[in-house]
Structure formats: C-alpha cells, structure tokens
Amino acid sequence: IKINFSTNINRSLEYYSGMVFNIKISKQGKESLLLSGGRYDGLLKNLGCKKETSAVGAAIDMGLL
C-alpha cells in the first residue's frame, strides 16, 4: 500500500482559513481518498459563537480500512 499526504490542493469552500490536506492510498493500482481536512478558523464565529475559535477538522473513509 502506498500512502500520499498532500497539502498542494485547492478547495473552493470559503470556511477553510489555512492549510487543507488529503491523504490518499494506492493499493493494487487503485487510488482512493482516505482522509481529508483542514483549518477552519472563524467558522464557529460565522455560525453564531461569540468568540473566535481556531479549529482543525478532518473526515476519514472507514470503508477503506
């Protein structure tokens, strides 16, 4: 299995405020997105929180494990 960590991506969603990342795996010539995420500074304030809060989030595809 080959694992590729990449920060050289562009997401058009406005709530990302910094680095975004993907982790892809290649197995038997097939590449799949395993994990994706990034920084969301200011997202909670945009959702109504009174205090600006830094955050990092990610999602993982458990079906690939």
HTML snippet that shows the backbone in 3Dmol.js (N, CA, C, O; Angstrom):
<script src="https://3Dmol.org/build/3Dmol-min.js"></script>
<div id="view" style="width:600px;height:400px;position:relative"></div>
<script>
const pdb = `
ATOM      1  N   ILE A   1       0.852  -1.184   0.000  1.00  0.00           N
ATOM      2  CA  ILE A   1       0.000   0.000   0.000  1.00  0.00           C
ATOM      3  C   ILE A   1       0.889   1.234   0.000  1.00  0.00           C
ATOM      4  O   ILE A   1       1.837   1.328   0.780  1.00  0.00           O
ATOM      5  N   LYS A   2       0.580   2.166  -0.868  1.00  0.00           N
ATOM      6  CA  LYS A   2       1.298   3.439  -0.939  1.00  0.00           C
ATOM      7  C   LYS A   2       0.405   4.526  -0.330  1.00  0.00           C
ATOM      8  O   LYS A   2      -0.783   4.597  -0.643  1.00  0.00           O
ATOM      9  N   ILE A   3       0.978   5.379   0.545  1.00  0.00           N
ATOM     10  CA  ILE A   3       0.237   6.464   1.192  1.00  0.00           C
ATOM     11  C   ILE A   3       0.796   7.790   0.702  1.00  0.00           C
ATOM     12  O   ILE A   3       2.010   7.994   0.698  1.00  0.00           O
ATOM     13  N   ASN A   4      -0.097   8.701   0.284  1.00  0.00           N
ATOM     14  CA  ASN A   4       0.302  10.004  -0.235  1.00  0.00           C
ATOM     15  C   ASN A   4      -0.366  11.103   0.590  1.00  0.00           C
ATOM     16  O   ASN A   4      -1.592  11.212   0.594  1.00  0.00           O
ATOM     17  N   PHE A   5       0.435  11.925   1.294  1.00  0.00           N
ATOM     18  CA  PHE A   5      -0.052  13.081   2.056  1.00  0.00           C
ATOM     19  C   PHE A   5       0.188  14.312   1.206  1.00  0.00           C
ATOM     20  O   PHE A   5       1.315  14.557   0.774  1.00  0.00           O
ATOM     21  N   SER A   6      -0.864  15.097   0.959  1.00  0.00           N
ATOM     22  CA  SER A   6      -0.728  16.258   0.090  1.00  0.00           C
ATOM     23  C   SER A   6      -1.381  17.492   0.695  1.00  0.00           C
ATOM     24  O   SER A   6      -2.508  17.434   1.188  1.00  0.00           O
ATOM     25  N   THR A   7      -0.655  18.620   0.652  1.00  0.00           N
ATOM     26  CA  THR A   7      -1.222  19.911   1.032  1.00  0.00           C
ATOM     27  C   THR A   7      -1.335  20.814  -0.183  1.00  0.00           C
ATOM     28  O   THR A   7      -1.735  21.972  -0.063  1.00  0.00           O
ATOM     29  N   ASN A   8      -0.990  20.303  -1.335  1.00  0.00           N
ATOM     30  CA  ASN A   8      -0.997  21.078  -2.578  1.00  0.00           C
ATOM     31  C   ASN A   8      -2.345  20.913  -3.282  1.00  0.00           C
ATOM     32  O   ASN A   8      -2.413  20.442  -4.418  1.00  0.00           O
ATOM     33  N   ILE A   9      -3.413  21.307  -2.591  1.00  0.00           N
ATOM     34  CA  ILE A   9      -4.761  21.203  -3.145  1.00  0.00           C
ATOM     35  C   ILE A   9      -5.482  22.524  -2.953  1.00  0.00           C
ATOM     36  O   ILE A   9      -5.090  23.326  -2.105  1.00  0.00           O
ATOM     37  N   ASN A  10      -6.507  22.755  -3.712  1.00  0.00           N
ATOM     38  CA  ASN A  10      -7.289  23.975  -3.618  1.00  0.00           C
ATOM     39  C   ASN A  10      -8.751  23.601  -3.439  1.00  0.00           C
ATOM     40  O   ASN A  10      -9.326  22.875  -4.250  1.00  0.00           O
ATOM     41  N   ARG A  11      -9.335  24.103  -2.377  1.00  0.00           N
ATOM     42  CA  ARG A  11     -10.762  23.875  -2.141  1.00  0.00           C
ATOM     43  C   ARG A  11     -11.483  25.203  -2.275  1.00  0.00           C
ATOM     44  O   ARG A  11     -10.993  26.225  -1.796  1.00  0.00           O
ATOM     45  N   SER A  12     -12.622  25.202  -2.910  1.00  0.00           N
ATOM     46  CA  SER A  12     -13.351  26.443  -3.155  1.00  0.00           C
ATOM     47  C   SER A  12     -14.310  26.809  -2.018  1.00  0.00           C
ATOM     48  O   SER A  12     -15.021  27.808  -2.120  1.00  0.00           O
ATOM     49  N   LEU A  13     -14.343  26.031  -0.953  1.00  0.00           N
ATOM     50  CA  LEU A  13     -15.236  26.335   0.160  1.00  0.00           C
ATOM     51  C   LEU A  13     -14.654  27.465   0.999  1.00  0.00           C
ATOM     52  O   LEU A  13     -13.474  27.428   1.346  1.00  0.00           O
ATOM     53  N   GLU A  14     -15.462  28.467   1.328  1.00  0.00           N
ATOM     54  CA  GLU A  14     -14.974  29.672   1.988  1.00  0.00           C
ATOM     55  C   GLU A  14     -14.606  29.476   3.449  1.00  0.00           C
ATOM     56  O   GLU A  14     -13.878  30.306   3.994  1.00  0.00           O
ATOM     57  N   TYR A  15     -15.067  28.428   4.108  1.00  0.00           N
ATOM     58  CA  TYR A  15     -14.791  28.291   5.535  1.00  0.00           C
ATOM     59  C   TYR A  15     -13.386  27.788   5.840  1.00  0.00           C
ATOM     60  O   TYR A  15     -12.969  27.828   6.997  1.00  0.00           O
ATOM     61  N   TYR A  16     -12.652  27.324   4.857  1.00  0.00           N
ATOM     62  CA  TYR A  16     -11.258  26.964   5.097  1.00  0.00           C
ATOM     63  C   TYR A  16     -10.439  28.241   5.245  1.00  0.00           C
ATOM     64  O   TYR A  16     -10.591  29.174   4.456  1.00  0.00           O
ATOM     65  N   SER A  17      -9.570  28.284   6.257  1.00  0.00           N
ATOM     66  CA  SER A  17      -8.810  29.505   6.504  1.00  0.00           C
ATOM     67  C   SER A  17      -7.301  29.307   6.425  1.00  0.00           C
ATOM     68  O   SER A  17      -6.547  30.274   6.529  1.00  0.00           O
ATOM     69  N   GLY A  18      -6.869  28.119   6.249  1.00  0.00           N
ATOM     70  CA  GLY A  18      -5.433  27.845   6.214  1.00  0.00           C
ATOM     71  C   GLY A  18      -5.168  26.592   5.423  1.00  0.00           C
ATOM     72  O   GLY A  18      -5.771  26.348   4.377  1.00  0.00           O
ATOM     73  N   MET A  19      -4.244  25.797   5.948  1.00  0.00           N
ATOM     74  CA  MET A  19      -3.842  24.581   5.253  1.00  0.00           C
ATOM     75  C   MET A  19      -5.005  23.604   5.112  1.00  0.00           C
ATOM     76  O   MET A  19      -5.781  23.414   6.048  1.00  0.00           O
ATOM     77  N   VAL A  20      -5.119  22.999   3.963  1.00  0.00           N
ATOM     78  CA  VAL A  20      -6.039  21.896   3.733  1.00  0.00           C
ATOM     79  C   VAL A  20      -5.205  20.703   3.284  1.00  0.00           C
ATOM     80  O   VAL A  20      -4.132  20.881   2.707  1.00  0.00           O
ATOM     81  N   PHE A  21      -5.684  19.500   3.539  1.00  0.00           N
ATOM     82  CA  PHE A  21      -4.873  18.330   3.236  1.00  0.00           C
ATOM     83  C   PHE A  21      -5.726  17.147   2.820  1.00  0.00           C
ATOM     84  O   PHE A  21      -6.910  17.059   3.144  1.00  0.00           O
ATOM     85  N   ASN A  22      -5.097  16.250   2.100  1.00  0.00           N
ATOM     86  CA  ASN A  22      -5.675  14.965   1.701  1.00  0.00           C
ATOM     87  C   ASN A  22      -4.664  13.877   2.001  1.00  0.00           C
ATOM     88  O   ASN A  22      -3.457  14.091   1.883  1.00  0.00           O
ATOM     89  N   ILE A  23      -5.147  12.728   2.384  1.00  0.00           N
ATOM     90  CA  ILE A  23      -4.311  11.534   2.459  1.00  0.00           C
ATOM     91  C   ILE A  23      -4.972  10.498   1.564  1.00  0.00           C
ATOM     92  O   ILE A  23      -6.110  10.085   1.791  1.00  0.00           O
ATOM     93  N   LYS A  24      -4.227  10.087   0.537  1.00  0.00           N
ATOM     94  CA  LYS A  24      -4.729   9.093  -0.406  1.00  0.00           C
ATOM     95  C   LYS A  24      -3.913   7.824  -0.264  1.00  0.00           C
ATOM     96  O   LYS A  24      -2.730   7.863   0.072  1.00  0.00           O
ATOM     97  N   ILE A  25      -4.557   6.709  -0.523  1.00  0.00           N
ATOM     98  CA  ILE A  25      -3.839   5.436  -0.525  1.00  0.00           C
ATOM     99  C   ILE A  25      -3.971   4.801  -1.902  1.00  0.00           C
ATOM    100  O   ILE A  25      -5.003   4.898  -2.566  1.00  0.00           O
ATOM    101  N   SER A  26      -2.899   4.156  -2.300  1.00  0.00           N
ATOM    102  CA  SER A  26      -2.895   3.404  -3.555  1.00  0.00           C
ATOM    103  C   SER A  26      -2.679   1.943  -3.216  1.00  0.00           C
ATOM    104  O   SER A  26      -1.711   1.576  -2.550  1.00  0.00           O
ATOM    105  N   LYS A  27      -3.593   1.123  -3.683  1.00  0.00           N
ATOM    106  CA  LYS A  27      -3.493  -0.313  -3.431  1.00  0.00           C
ATOM    107  C   LYS A  27      -3.845  -1.031  -4.718  1.00  0.00           C
ATOM    108  O   LYS A  27      -4.933  -0.849  -5.265  1.00  0.00           O
ATOM    109  N   GLN A  28      -2.942  -1.829  -5.187  1.00  0.00           N
ATOM    110  CA  GLN A  28      -3.127  -2.594  -6.419  1.00  0.00           C
ATOM    111  C   GLN A  28      -3.493  -1.685  -7.592  1.00  0.00           C
ATOM    112  O   GLN A  28      -4.357  -2.017  -8.404  1.00  0.00           O
ATOM    113  N   GLY A  29      -2.818  -0.527  -7.668  1.00  0.00           N
ATOM    114  CA  GLY A  29      -3.019   0.391  -8.782  1.00  0.00           C
ATOM    115  C   GLY A  29      -4.245   1.282  -8.685  1.00  0.00           C
ATOM    116  O   GLY A  29      -4.477   2.097  -9.579  1.00  0.00           O
ATOM    117  N   LYS A  30      -5.039   1.152  -7.627  1.00  0.00           N
ATOM    118  CA  LYS A  30      -6.246   1.959  -7.451  1.00  0.00           C
ATOM    119  C   LYS A  30      -6.012   2.980  -6.345  1.00  0.00           C
ATOM    120  O   LYS A  30      -5.653   2.612  -5.227  1.00  0.00           O
ATOM    121  N   GLU A  31      -6.217   4.280  -6.653  1.00  0.00           N
ATOM    122  CA  GLU A  31      -6.031   5.336  -5.670  1.00  0.00           C
ATOM    123  C   GLU A  31      -7.378   5.739  -5.068  1.00  0.00           C
ATOM    124  O   GLU A  31      -8.358   5.926  -5.789  1.00  0.00           O
ATOM    125  N   SER A  32      -7.416   5.872  -3.730  1.00  0.00           N
ATOM    126  CA  SER A  32      -8.640   6.244  -3.030  1.00  0.00           C
ATOM    127  C   SER A  32      -8.326   7.307  -1.987  1.00  0.00           C
ATOM    128  O   SER A  32      -7.259   7.281  -1.373  1.00  0.00           O
ATOM    129  N   LEU A  33      -9.245   8.238  -1.783  1.00  0.00           N
ATOM    130  CA  LEU A  33      -9.110   9.276  -0.768  1.00  0.00           C
ATOM    131  C   LEU A  33      -9.488   8.686   0.591  1.00  0.00           C
ATOM    132  O   LEU A  33     -10.630   8.276   0.801  1.00  0.00           O
ATOM    133  N   LEU A  34      -8.524   8.647   1.507  1.00  0.00           N
ATOM    134  CA  LEU A  34      -8.746   8.066   2.828  1.00  0.00           C
ATOM    135  C   LEU A  34      -9.159   9.124   3.844  1.00  0.00           C
ATOM    136  O   LEU A  34     -10.088   8.909   4.622  1.00  0.00           O
ATOM    137  N   LEU A  35      -8.468  10.273   3.840  1.00  0.00           N
ATOM    138  CA  LEU A  35      -8.699  11.296   4.842  1.00  0.00           C
ATOM    139  C   LEU A  35      -8.565  12.662   4.199  1.00  0.00           C
ATOM    140  O   LEU A  35      -7.713  12.869   3.335  1.00  0.00           O
ATOM    141  N   SER A  36      -9.408  13.597   4.622  1.00  0.00           N
ATOM    142  CA  SER A  36      -9.391  14.942   4.069  1.00  0.00           C
ATOM    143  C   SER A  36      -9.751  15.924   5.174  1.00  0.00           C
ATOM    144  O   SER A  36     -10.603  15.622   6.009  1.00  0.00           O
ATOM    145  N   GLY A  37      -9.116  17.099   5.196  1.00  0.00           N
ATOM    146  CA  GLY A  37      -9.427  18.071   6.232  1.00  0.00           C
ATOM    147  C   GLY A  37      -8.702  19.377   6.055  1.00  0.00           C
ATOM    148  O   GLY A  37      -8.115  19.639   5.005  1.00  0.00           O
ATOM    149  N   GLY A  38      -8.743  20.209   7.101  1.00  0.00           N
ATOM    150  CA  GLY A  38      -8.080  21.496   7.046  1.00  0.00           C
ATOM    151  C   GLY A  38      -8.398  22.363   8.249  1.00  0.00           C
ATOM    152  O   GLY A  38      -9.049  21.927   9.199  1.00  0.00           O
ATOM    153  N   ARG A  39      -7.920  23.615   8.188  1.00  0.00           N
ATOM    154  CA  ARG A  39      -8.152  24.603   9.250  1.00  0.00           C
ATOM    155  C   ARG A  39      -9.458  25.337   8.979  1.00  0.00           C
ATOM    156  O   ARG A  39      -9.793  25.645   7.836  1.00  0.00           O
ATOM    157  N   TYR A  40     -10.183  25.611  10.055  1.00  0.00           N
ATOM    158  CA  TYR A  40     -11.479  26.280   9.957  1.00  0.00           C
ATOM    159  C   TYR A  40     -11.558  27.481  10.902  1.00  0.00           C
ATOM    160  O   TYR A  40     -12.596  27.701  11.527  1.00  0.00           O
ATOM    161  N   ASP A  41     -10.493  28.250  11.014  1.00  0.00           N
ATOM    162  CA  ASP A  41     -10.517  29.412  11.902  1.00  0.00           C
ATOM    163  C   ASP A  41     -11.640  30.350  11.478  1.00  0.00           C
ATOM    164  O   ASP A  41     -11.756  30.687  10.299  1.00  0.00           O
ATOM    165  N   GLY A  42     -12.455  30.768  12.418  1.00  0.00           N
ATOM    166  CA  GLY A  42     -13.547  31.683  12.128  1.00  0.00           C
ATOM    167  C   GLY A  42     -14.861  31.001  11.800  1.00  0.00           C
ATOM    168  O   GLY A  42     -15.892  31.674  11.766  1.00  0.00           O
ATOM    169  N   LEU A  43     -14.876  29.703  11.558  1.00  0.00           N
ATOM    170  CA  LEU A  43     -16.110  29.007  11.200  1.00  0.00           C
ATOM    171  C   LEU A  43     -17.135  29.066  12.331  1.00  0.00           C
ATOM    172  O   LEU A  43     -18.310  29.336  12.085  1.00  0.00           O
ATOM    173  N   LEU A  44     -16.700  28.815  13.568  1.00  0.00           N
ATOM    174  CA  LEU A  44     -17.641  28.835  14.687  1.00  0.00           C
ATOM    175  C   LEU A  44     -18.249  30.216  14.895  1.00  0.00           C
ATOM    176  O   LEU A  44     -19.430  30.329  15.226  1.00  0.00           O
ATOM    177  N   LYS A  45     -17.451  31.273  14.704  1.00  0.00           N
ATOM    178  CA  LYS A  45     -17.980  32.635  14.825  1.00  0.00           C
ATOM    179  C   LYS A  45     -19.027  32.898  13.741  1.00  0.00           C
ATOM    180  O   LYS A  45     -20.048  33.534  14.001  1.00  0.00           O
ATOM    181  N   ASN A  46     -18.774  32.416  12.553  1.00  0.00           N
ATOM    182  CA  ASN A  46     -19.749  32.566  11.464  1.00  0.00           C
ATOM    183  C   ASN A  46     -21.049  31.819  11.767  1.00  0.00           C
ATOM    184  O   ASN A  46     -22.105  32.181  11.249  1.00  0.00           O
ATOM    185  N   LEU A  47     -20.978  30.790  12.592  1.00  0.00           N
ATOM    186  CA  LEU A  47     -22.157  30.017  12.953  1.00  0.00           C
ATOM    187  C   LEU A  47     -22.847  30.549  14.211  1.00  0.00           C
ATOM    188  O   LEU A  47     -23.825  29.961  14.672  1.00  0.00           O
ATOM    189  N   GLY A  48     -22.340  31.670  14.778  1.00  0.00           N
ATOM    190  CA  GLY A  48     -23.007  32.304  15.908  1.00  0.00           C
ATOM    191  C   GLY A  48     -22.247  32.325  17.211  1.00  0.00           C
ATOM    192  O   GLY A  48     -22.721  32.934  18.170  1.00  0.00           O
ATOM    193  N   CYS A  49     -21.101  31.695  17.297  1.00  0.00           N
ATOM    194  CA  CYS A  49     -20.303  31.712  18.518  1.00  0.00           C
ATOM    195  C   CYS A  49     -19.792  33.133  18.752  1.00  0.00           C
ATOM    196  O   CYS A  49     -19.376  33.799  17.804  1.00  0.00           O
ATOM    197  N   LYS A  50     -19.818  33.609  19.999  1.00  0.00           N
ATOM    198  CA  LYS A  50     -19.406  34.975  20.304  1.00  0.00           C
ATOM    199  C   LYS A  50     -17.885  35.149  20.257  1.00  0.00           C
ATOM    200  O   LYS A  50     -17.395  36.261  20.062  1.00  0.00           O
ATOM    201  N   LYS A  51     -17.156  34.080  20.431  1.00  0.00           N
ATOM    202  CA  LYS A  51     -15.696  34.132  20.496  1.00  0.00           C
ATOM    203  C   LYS A  51     -15.091  33.463  19.260  1.00  0.00           C
ATOM    204  O   LYS A  51     -15.527  32.390  18.842  1.00  0.00           O
ATOM    205  N   GLU A  52     -14.081  34.115  18.688  1.00  0.00           N
ATOM    206  CA  GLU A  52     -13.361  33.499  17.570  1.00  0.00           C
ATOM    207  C   GLU A  52     -12.568  32.307  18.095  1.00  0.00           C
ATOM    208  O   GLU A  52     -11.818  32.436  19.062  1.00  0.00           O
ATOM    209  N   THR A  53     -12.730  31.166  17.471  1.00  0.00           N
ATOM    210  CA  THR A  53     -12.094  29.935  17.926  1.00  0.00           C
ATOM    211  C   THR A  53     -11.395  29.257  16.763  1.00  0.00           C
ATOM    212  O   THR A  53     -11.987  29.046  15.705  1.00  0.00           O
ATOM    213  N   SER A  54     -10.126  28.917  16.968  1.00  0.00           N
ATOM    214  CA  SER A  54      -9.381  28.184  15.950  1.00  0.00           C
ATOM    215  C   SER A  54      -9.810  26.727  15.958  1.00  0.00           C
ATOM    216  O   SER A  54     -10.133  26.171  17.008  1.00  0.00           O
ATOM    217  N   ALA A  55      -9.812  26.112  14.785  1.00  0.00           N
ATOM    218  CA  ALA A  55     -10.232  24.713  14.714  1.00  0.00           C
ATOM    219  C   ALA A  55      -9.561  24.019  13.536  1.00  0.00           C
ATOM    220  O   ALA A  55      -9.180  24.645  12.547  1.00  0.00           O
ATOM    221  N   VAL A  56      -9.431  22.721  13.676  1.00  0.00           N
ATOM    222  CA  VAL A  56      -8.954  21.849  12.612  1.00  0.00           C
ATOM    223  C   VAL A  56      -9.918  20.670  12.551  1.00  0.00           C
ATOM    224  O   VAL A  56     -10.312  20.130  13.585  1.00  0.00           O
ATOM    225  N   GLY A  57     -10.290  20.280  11.365  1.00  0.00           N
ATOM    226  CA  GLY A  57     -11.214  19.158  11.230  1.00  0.00           C
ATOM    227  C   GLY A  57     -10.776  18.223  10.122  1.00  0.00           C
ATOM    228  O   GLY A  57     -10.009  18.592   9.233  1.00  0.00           O
ATOM    229  N   ALA A  58     -11.275  17.018  10.197  1.00  0.00           N
ATOM    230  CA  ALA A  58     -10.956  16.025   9.173  1.00  0.00           C
ATOM    231  C   ALA A  58     -12.050  14.977   9.115  1.00  0.00           C
ATOM    232  O   ALA A  58     -12.798  14.785  10.073  1.00  0.00           O
ATOM    233  N   ALA A  59     -12.131  14.315   7.999  1.00  0.00           N
ATOM    234  CA  ALA A  59     -13.070  13.215   7.800  1.00  0.00           C
ATOM    235  C   ALA A  59     -12.294  12.034   7.251  1.00  0.00           C
ATOM    236  O   ALA A  59     -11.383  12.197   6.439  1.00  0.00           O
ATOM    237  N   ILE A  60     -12.661  10.845   7.700  1.00  0.00           N
ATOM    238  CA  ILE A  60     -11.973   9.637   7.264  1.00  0.00           C
ATOM    239  C   ILE A  60     -12.997   8.658   6.686  1.00  0.00           C
ATOM    240  O   ILE A  60     -14.106   8.529   7.206  1.00  0.00           O
ATOM    241  N   ASP A  61     -12.619   7.980   5.620  1.00  0.00           N
ATOM    242  CA  ASP A  61     -13.473   6.969   4.997  1.00  0.00           C
ATOM    243  C   ASP A  61     -13.127   5.626   5.629  1.00  0.00           C
ATOM    244  O   ASP A  61     -12.164   4.974   5.226  1.00  0.00           O
ATOM    245  N   MET A  62     -13.910   5.219   6.615  1.00  0.00           N
ATOM    246  CA  MET A  62     -13.642   3.976   7.348  1.00  0.00           C
ATOM    247  C   MET A  62     -13.814   2.736   6.463  1.00  0.00           C
ATOM    248  O   MET A  62     -13.304   1.666   6.793  1.00  0.00           O
ATOM    249  N   GLY A  63     -14.515   2.874   5.364  1.00  0.00           N
ATOM    250  CA  GLY A  63     -14.702   1.748   4.455  1.00  0.00           C
ATOM    251  C   GLY A  63     -13.425   1.307   3.771  1.00  0.00           C
ATOM    252  O   GLY A  63     -13.341   0.193   3.255  1.00  0.00           O
ATOM    253  N   LEU A  64     -12.420   2.188   3.767  1.00  0.00           N
ATOM    254  CA  LEU A  64     -11.151   1.847   3.111  1.00  0.00           C
ATOM    255  C   LEU A  64     -10.180   1.124   4.036  1.00  0.00           C
ATOM    256  O   LEU A  64      -9.170   0.587   3.579  1.00  0.00           O
ATOM    257  N   LEU A  65     -10.476   1.107   5.317  1.00  0.00           N
ATOM    258  CA  LEU A  65      -9.536   0.499   6.272  1.00  0.00           C
ATOM    259  C   LEU A  65      -9.700  -0.987   6.363  1.00  0.00           C
ATOM    260  O   LEU A  65      -8.985  -1.642   7.121  1.00  0.00           O
TER     261      LEU A  65
END
`;
const viewer = $3Dmol.createViewer("view");
viewer.addModel(pdb, "pdb");
viewer.setStyle({}, {cartoon: {color: "spectrum"}});
viewer.zoomTo();
viewer.render();
</script>
